[in-house]
């Protein structure tokens, strides 16, 4: 996940040396077209639009992967749907993590039900 940067002094002045970066707090850069950015569940956070529905928890609260904020298609062929125990993933884990003798799903389906990569 990207670092969170302070917004400034409250008068619209950015704190010295800070930048608005995806996944961080702050205003969406005005130089970017609106279709290139997406808000997270936390309205003060944002990501680049191509980070939505990529299987990775870019917002930190899974709002870029789960409804009601985002409507993503079901897991793709290289993914296994399960309640993930790994912060990096939300509703799906990469199939390469299946049957590796390590729990990645809270229901252990990655070890007992997933057919593997």
C-alpha positions as CSV (number, residue, x, y, z in Angstrom):
1,X,0.0,0.0,0.0
2,X,1.2,3.5,-0.7
3,X,2.2,5.9,2.1
4,X,-0.2,8.4,3.6
5,X,1.0,12.0,3.4
6,X,-0.3,15.0,5.4
7,X,-2.7,17.4,3.7
8,X,-1.2,20.6,4.9
9,X,-2.2,23.5,7.2
10,X,-5.9,23.5,6.5
11,X,-5.7,26.7,4.4
12,X,-5.1,24.8,1.2
13,X,-1.3,25.0,1.6
14,X,0.4,21.7,1.2
15,X,2.8,20.7,3.9
16,X,6.4,21.2,2.9
17,X,7.9,18.4,0.8
18,X,4.6,16.4,0.5
19,X,2.8,15.2,-2.6
20,X,-0.6,13.7,-3.2
21,X,0.1,10.1,-4.1
22,X,-2.3,7.3,-4.8
23,X,-3.4,5.5,-1.7
24,X,-2.5,8.5,0.3
25,X,-4.5,11.4,1.8
26,X,-4.8,14.7,0.0
27,X,-6.4,16.3,-2.9
28,X,-6.6,14.4,-6.2
29,X,-4.1,16.1,-8.5
30,X,-6.0,18.6,-10.6
31,X,-3.6,18.0,-13.5
32,X,-5.0,14.5,-14.0
33,X,-8.2,13.9,-15.9
34,X,-10.9,12.6,-13.5
35,X,-11.2,9.2,-15.3
36,X,-7.7,8.4,-14.2
37,X,-8.4,8.5,-10.5
38,X,-10.8,6.7,-8.2
39,X,-11.8,7.5,-4.6
40,X,-11.5,4.8,-1.9
41,X,-14.0,4.0,0.8
42,X,-12.3,6.7,2.9
43,X,-13.2,9.8,0.9
44,X,-9.8,11.4,1.6
45,X,-7.9,8.6,-0.1
46,X,-7.6,7.8,-3.8
47,X,-5.9,5.5,-6.3
48,X,-5.3,5.4,-10.0
49,X,-8.3,3.9,-11.8
50,X,-6.4,1.0,-13.2
51,X,-5.8,-0.2,-9.7
52,X,-9.5,-1.0,-9.2
53,X,-10.4,-4.6,-9.5
54,X,-6.8,-5.8,-9.9
55,X,-7.0,-8.2,-7.0
56,X,-4.7,-6.2,-4.8
57,X,-5.9,-4.2,-1.7
58,X,-4.7,-0.8,-2.9
59,X,-7.0,1.3,-0.7
60,X,-6.2,-0.5,2.5
61,X,-9.8,-1.2,3.2
62,X,-10.6,-3.4,0.1
63,X,-13.0,-0.7,-1.2
64,X,-11.1,-0.8,-4.5
65,X,-12.0,-4.5,-4.8
66,X,-15.4,-4.9,-3.1
67,X,-18.9,-3.4,-3.3
68,X,-20.5,-1.0,-2.6
69,X,-17.7,1.3,-3.7
70,X,-16.6,-0.9,-6.6
71,X,-18.4,-3.5,-8.7
72,X,-15.6,-6.0,-9.8
73,X,-16.2,-9.1,-11.9
74,X,-15.8,-12.5,-10.3
75,X,-12.3,-13.8,-9.7
76,X,-10.4,-14.6,-12.9
77,X,-9.1,-18.0,-13.9
78,X,-5.8,-17.5,-12.1
79,X,-7.6,-16.7,-8.8
80,X,-9.4,-18.6,-6.1
81,X,-12.4,-17.0,-4.3
82,X,-12.3,-17.2,-0.5
83,X,-12.3,-15.0,2.6
84,X,-8.6,-14.1,2.6
85,X,-6.4,-14.0,5.7
86,X,-3.8,-12.0,3.8
87,X,-4.1,-8.2,4.0
88,X,-2.8,-7.8,0.4
89,X,-5.9,-9.6,-1.0
90,X,-9.6,-9.1,-0.5
91,X,-12.0,-11.7,-1.9
92,X,-9.6,-13.8,-4.1
93,X,-6.1,-15.1,-3.8
94,X,-3.7,-16.1,-6.7
95,X,-4.0,-19.8,-7.4
96,X,-0.3,-20.2,-7.0
97,X,-0.9,-19.8,-3.3
98,X,-3.2,-22.9,-3.2
99,X,-2.0,-26.2,-1.8
100,X,1.3,-24.7,-0.6
101,X,0.8,-25.9,3.0
102,X,0.1,-22.3,4.2
103,X,-3.3,-20.9,5.1
104,X,-4.3,-18.0,3.0
105,X,-8.1,-18.4,3.3
106,X,-9.9,-18.2,6.7
107,X,-11.8,-21.4,5.7
108,X,-8.7,-23.3,4.6
109,X,-10.3,-23.8,1.2
110,X,-6.9,-22.8,-0.4
111,X,-5.4,-26.0,1.0
112,X,-8.3,-28.4,0.8
113,X,-10.7,-27.3,-2.1
114,X,-8.7,-25.2,-4.5
115,X,-7.4,-27.3,-7.4
116,X,-4.1,-25.4,-7.4
117,X,-2.4,-23.4,-10.2
